[in-house]
C-alpha cells in the first residue's frame, strides 16, 4: 500500500520568501533616492557666453569660494543673490568651476538656483 502525504512541507517555500524579503529590504532604500534631471548640453564657444548678458555668471574657485561678477559671495547668501538677479538674467545660470573645486560646492549653488526657480543651469570649466 502506498503512503499518502498528509502534510505539505513548507520549508522550501519559507526559504524562498525569506530570500525575497531580504532582497526587497536591500533594494527598497535605493528606490527612494532622488536624482538630477539632466539635459544633454549644447556646444557653445566661450566667446558666445561672454557676449550674452542675459546669463548669470557665477564661478566656484578652487578653494570653494563663490563669485558673482567677480564679487565674492558668502555661501549663506547664495540663494538671496540668485533670487535678486534672476529677473535680470532670464536665460539662466552659468557656473564656471575651478579644476579643484569640490562637487558639493557646485551642487550647493545649483540647489540654491533651483530653489528660487532658475531652470536653466550650465556648467563650464
Order of alpha helices (4+ residues) and beta strands (2+ residues): alpha-alpha-beta-beta-beta-alpha-beta-alpha-beta
